[in-house]
């Protein structure tokens, strides 16, 4: 397997220079990651283009010691894939509880649903690290009892300290997984894709391009335009991004909302190139036998980590925390990787996954995650969303 070039990167340059490789569902999230103090990124490896990522090698979920939760239904507001049957069904079988999922297509949709229907409609939610504090500060999530989530103790340190899920010294979230927003290409349609976000503006792919209807598209476009701090863009920079996305619009087949929708667009031959969550769509398509490549282009990509939060209005707080502890168990983390291709967040996962996965994610080096440059809360988020909405309505 190839090795990503070791580079010295600053926090604001994200994952720049780590592309030109065929990244698998693992490799799409494996980072030549950025240090906050221009530290040197550790090298990562990638699965060759068009191959299927190694299985985590785990088939058994951690059912021992789970309590009887018969009659309880936990309503979850989550990203697609986060309640996959491969790891949720064993929990349901062992406890008697049921997990009822409502899928979201963006963090802003999650916040809108919580504020619209009310937090009382849900017991659990999975906002990303740029949105957790919006939910927490709005009083929509409750602080967690860490004594009821012992698996939190072995979370990678990088995911235990961020301001995203701590407030007034209290913990509000347990990490699920992490990754990046890469490009994804059908290699049978585009055998030699360009190493740049500009591929999404290439007129030869008119009608074969799909773009995520999400604020992260603003960030990726900012990287293409050379903006270093995409979370604090000026009005002039936002206008340049708006103009760039309006220029792109005639080429776009569809703005996608969920990973499943993007999977179907590729599976049906409607599109050949897109940006993606990184992992899930690749996994679904390669399972169907398609030759796909996910990669971080030369301008870089933004990184994310998603957390499980418990609704402030849940009537099933204890059961919800049992589920959070289960989700963060090392065996469940391995099953989550198998289902989604996203990066594990618990250090005890190392013996539960294939050695190639450990190497790809640097799971045996807890300090590696310290170099991730994760999504940040955007002070002027409404302005960003106004730009995105103006493009969609143009």
C-alpha positions in Angstrom: 0.0 0.0 0.0 1.1 3.6 -0.6 2.1 5.9 2.1 0.9 9.5 2.3 3.7 12.0 2.3 4.8 13.3 5.7 4.2 17.1 5.8 4.4 20.0 8.2 0.9 21.5 8.2 -0.8 24.2 10.2 -4.3 23.8 11.7 -5.8 26.1 9.1 -4.5 24.2 6.1 -6.3 21.0 7.2 -5.3 18.0 5.1 -3.6 19.8 2.3 -1.3 17.8 0.1 -2.6 14.4 1.2 -4.3 13.4 -2.0 -3.2 11.7 -5.3 -4.1 8.4 -3.7 -7.0 6.0 -4.0 -8.4 6.1 -0.5 -10.8 3.4 0.6 -13.6 3.7 3.2 -10.7 3.7 5.6 -8.4 5.8 3.6 -11.0 8.5 3.0 -10.8 9.2 6.6 -7.1 8.5 7.2 -5.4 11.8 7.5 -2.1 13.3 6.8 -3.5 15.3 9.6 -2.7 18.9 10.7 -1.2 20.0 13.9 -2.5 23.1 15.6 1.1 24.4 16.0 2.5 23.5 12.6 3.5 20.1 13.8 4.6 17.4 11.4 1.8 15.1 10.4 2.2 11.4 10.8 2.2 9.4 7.6 -0.9 7.4 6.8 -1.4 4.5 4.3 -4.2 3.9 1.9 -5.9 1.0 0.3 -5.4 0.9 -3.5 -8.1 2.3 -5.6 -11.1 0.1 -6.3 -10.4 -2.4 -3.5 -12.5 -3.3 -0.6 -11.3 -2.2 2.9 -10.2 -4.8 5.3 -12.9 -6.1 7.7 -12.5 -5.3 11.3 -12.7 -9.0 12.0 -15.3 -8.8 14.7 -18.8 -10.5 14.5 -19.9 -10.5 18.2 -21.4 -7.4 19.8 -20.8 -6.8 23.5 -24.0 -8.2 25.0 -22.7 -9.3 28.4 -23.9 -7.3 31.3 -26.5 -5.2 29.5 -29.6 -4.6 31.6 -33.2 -5.5 30.8 -34.7 -2.5 29.0 -37.8 -4.2 27.7 -40.6 -1.9 26.7 -38.3 1.1 26.2 -38.0 2.8 22.8 -35.1 5.2 22.2 -35.8 7.7 19.5 -32.6 8.7 17.8 -32.0 11.7 15.5 -28.9 10.5 13.6 -26.8 10.4 10.5 -27.5 7.5 8.2 -25.5 4.4 9.2 -25.3 5.3 12.8 -27.9 2.8 13.8 -27.0 0.1 11.4 -28.6 -3.3 12.2 -25.1 -4.9 12.5 -24.5 -3.3 15.8 -28.0 -2.0 16.9 -29.9 -5.4 16.6 -27.6 -7.1 19.1 -28.3 -4.3 21.6 -32.0 -4.7 21.0 -31.8 -8.4 21.4 -29.8 -8.3 24.6 -31.8 -5.5 26.3 -35.3 -5.8 24.8 -35.1 -2.1 24.0 -35.9 -0.7 20.5 -34.0 2.0 18.6 -36.2 4.1 16.3 -34.1 6.2 13.9 -34.8 9.5 12.1 -32.1 10.3 9.7 -30.7 13.8 9.0 -28.9 15.2 6.0 -27.1 18.0 7.7 -26.3 19.4 11.2 -28.6 22.3 10.5 -31.5 19.9 9.7 -30.8 18.3 13.1 -31.0 21.6 14.9 -34.1 22.6 13.0 -35.9 19.3 13.9 -35.0 19.7 17.6 -36.3 23.3 17.7 -39.3 22.5 15.6 -40.7 19.2 16.9 -39.0 19.8 20.3 -36.2 17.9 22.0 -38.9 15.8 23.7 -39.5 13.9 20.5 -36.0 12.4 20.7 -33.9 10.6 23.3 -30.6 10.6 21.4 -28.9 12.7 18.7 -25.6 12.8 16.8 -24.5 16.3 16.0 -21.0 17.0 14.6 -18.3 18.8 16.6 -19.2 22.2 15.0 -22.8 21.9 16.2 -22.7 20.2 19.6 -22.4 23.5 21.5 -25.3 25.0 19.5 -27.4 22.1 20.8 -25.9 22.2 24.3 -26.1 26.0 24.7 -29.7 25.9 23.6 -30.5 23.6 26.5 -31.5 20.7 24.1 -29.0 18.2 25.6 -28.4 17.0 29.1 -25.1 16.5 31.0 -24.0 12.9 31.2 -23.3 10.8 34.3 -19.8 9.5 33.4 -20.1 6.8 36.0 -22.8 5.2 33.8 -20.5 5.4 30.7 -17.3 3.6 31.8 -16.2 3.1 28.2 -15.7 6.9 28.1 -12.5 6.4 30.1 -10.7 4.8 27.1 -11.8 7.3 24.5 -8.9 8.7 22.6 -7.7 11.8 24.5 -8.2 14.1 21.5 -12.0 13.4 21.7 -12.2 13.8 25.5 -11.1 17.4 25.8 -12.7 19.5 23.0 -14.9 22.4 24.0 -17.6 20.9 21.7 -19.0 18.6 24.4 -18.0 20.1 27.7 -19.7 23.0 29.4 -19.1 24.2 32.9 -17.0 21.1 33.6 -19.8 18.7 32.6 -19.6 16.2 29.8 -22.5 16.2 27.2 -21.3 13.9 24.5 -19.6 10.5 23.7 -17.7 10.2 20.4 -19.1 7.9 17.8 -16.6 8.1 14.9 -14.5 10.6 12.8 -13.5 11.3 9.3 -13.1 13.9 6.5 -15.1 15.3 3.6 -13.4 13.9 0.5 -14.1 13.6 -3.2 -15.6 10.3 -4.4 -15.3 9.1 -8.0 -16.6 6.3 -10.1 -13.3 4.9 -11.6 -15.2 3.3 -14.5 -16.4 6.7 -15.6 -13.4 8.8 -14.6 -10.3 6.6 -14.5 -7.8 9.4 -13.8 -9.6 12.0 -11.7 -8.1 15.4 -11.1 -6.3 16.0 -7.8 -8.4 19.1 -6.9 -11.8 20.3 -5.8 -12.0 21.9 -9.2 -13.1 18.5 -10.7 -16.6 19.5 -9.4 -16.5 22.5 -11.8 -15.2 20.6 -14.8 -17.6 21.1 -17.7 -16.8 17.7 -19.2 -18.7 16.2 -16.3 -21.8 18.3 -16.8 -24.9 16.5 -15.4 -22.7 13.9 -13.7 -21.7 15.9 -10.7 -23.4 15.8 -7.2 -22.7 18.1 -4.3 -23.7 17.9 -0.7 -26.4 20.4 0.4 -24.5 21.3 3.5 -22.4 24.1 5.1 -19.3 22.0 4.6 -19.6 22.6 0.8 -19.0 26.3 1.7 -15.8 25.2 3.5 -14.5 23.0 0.7 -15.1 25.7 -1.9 -13.2 28.1 0.4 -10.3 25.7 0.4 -10.4 25.6 -3.4 -10.2 29.4 -3.5 -7.3 29.4 -1.1 -9.0 30.7 2.0 -7.1 29.6 5.1 -9.7 30.1 7.8 -13.0 28.7 6.4 -14.8 29.1 9.7 -14.3 32.9 9.9 -14.8 34.0 6.3 -15.3 37.7 5.5 -18.3 38.9 3.6 -16.1 39.4 0.6 -14.9 35.8 0.8 -18.4 34.5 1.2 -19.4 36.4 -1.9 -16.6 34.8 -3.9 -17.7 31.4 -2.7 -21.4 32.2 -3.6 -20.3 33.2 -7.1 -18.2 30.1 -7.5 -21.0 27.8 -6.5 -23.5 29.6 -8.8 -21.0 29.1 -11.6 -21.0 25.4 -10.7 -24.8 24.9 -10.5 -25.5 24.3 -14.2 -23.1 21.3 -14.0 -24.8 19.7 -11.0 -27.1 16.7 -11.5 -28.4 16.9 -7.9 -27.6 18.3 -4.5 -27.6 15.3 -2.2 -28.8 15.2 1.4 -28.1 11.7 2.7 -25.4 9.2 2.2 -28.0 6.7 0.9 -29.2 9.2 -1.7 -25.6 9.7 -2.9 -25.1 5.9 -3.1 -28.2 5.6 -5.3 -27.0 8.3 -7.6 -23.8 6.5 -8.2 -25.4 3.0 -8.3 -27.9 4.1 -10.9 -25.2 5.7 -13.1 -26.6 9.2 -12.7 -23.4 10.8 -11.3 -19.7 10.1 -11.7 -18.1 12.5 -9.1 -19.2 14.1 -5.9 -18.1 15.2 -2.4 -19.1 12.7 0.3 -19.3 12.0 4.0 -16.2 9.8 3.5 -16.7 6.1 4.2 -20.3 5.0 4.1 -21.2 5.7 0.4 -17.8 4.1 -0.6 -18.5 1.0 1.5 -22.1 0.6 0.1 -20.9 1.0 -3.5 -17.9 -1.3 -3.3 -20.2 -3.9 -1.6 -22.2 -3.7 -4.9 -19.0 -4.3 -6.9 -18.4 -0.8 -8.1 -14.9 0.5 -8.6 -14.8 3.7 -6.5 -12.1 6.0 -5.2 -12.3 8.5 -2.3 -9.4 10.9 -1.8 -8.4 14.2 -0.3 -7.5 16.7 -3.0 -4.4 18.8 -3.0 -6.2 21.9 -1.5 -7.1 19.9 1.6 -10.3 18.8 3.4 -12.1 19.4 6.6 -12.3 16.9 9.4 -15.2 16.0 11.7 -16.0 13.9 14.8 -19.6 13.1 15.7 -20.9 12.7 19.2 -23.9 11.0 20.8 -25.8 13.4 23.0 -28.9 12.7 25.2 -31.9 14.9 24.8 -32.6 17.3 27.7 -36.2 16.2 27.6 -35.8 12.4 27.4 -37.8 10.2 29.8 -35.3 7.4 29.2 -32.0 9.0 30.4 -30.6 5.8 32.1 -31.4 3.6 29.1 -29.9 6.3 26.7 -26.6 6.2 28.7 -26.6 2.4 28.6 -26.8 2.7 24.8 -24.0 5.3 24.7 -21.7 3.1 26.8 -22.6 0.2 24.4 -21.8 2.4 21.3 -18.4 3.2 22.8 -17.5 -0.3 23.6 -14.5 -1.5 21.6 -16.3 -4.4 20.0 -19.2 -2.1 19.0 -16.6 0.3 17.6 -15.2 -2.4 15.4 -18.7 -3.2 14.1 -19.3 0.5 13.4 -16.1 0.6 11.4 -17.3 -2.5 9.4 -20.6 -0.9 8.6 -19.5 2.7 7.9 -15.7 2.8 7.3 -15.5 5.7 9.7 -12.6 6.1 12.2 -13.0 4.5 15.7 -12.9 6.7 18.8 -12.1 4.2 21.6 -8.5 3.1 22.2 -9.5 -0.4 23.2 -10.6 -1.1 19.6 -7.0 -1.9 18.6 -7.1 -5.7 19.2 -10.6 -5.9 17.8 -9.7 -4.8 14.2 -7.4 -6.0 11.5 -3.8 -4.8 11.7 -4.2 -2.9 8.5 -7.0 -0.8 10.0 -4.8 0.0 13.0 -2.1 1.2 10.7 -4.4 3.2 8.4 -5.9 5.1 11.3 -2.8 5.1 13.6 -5.0 3.5 16.2 -2.0 2.4 18.3 -0.8 6.0 18.6 -3.3 8.0 20.7 -1.4 11.2 20.0 -2.1 10.9 16.3 -5.7 12.2 16.8 -4.3 15.3 18.5 -3.3 16.5 15.0 -6.8 16.4 13.6 -8.2 19.8 12.6 -11.8 19.3 13.4 -14.8 21.3 12.3 -15.4 24.4 14.4 -18.4 26.4 15.4 -19.0 29.2 12.9 -19.8 32.5 14.5 -21.6 33.8 11.4 -23.3 30.5 10.6 -26.5 32.2 9.3 -24.5 34.1 6.7 -23.0 30.9 5.5 -26.4 29.2 5.2 -27.7 32.3 3.4 -25.0 31.8 0.8 -25.8 28.1 0.4 -29.6 28.8 0.1 -29.0 31.6 -2.4 -27.1 29.2 -4.6 -29.8 26.5 -4.3 -32.5 29.1 -5.3 -30.4 30.8 -8.0 
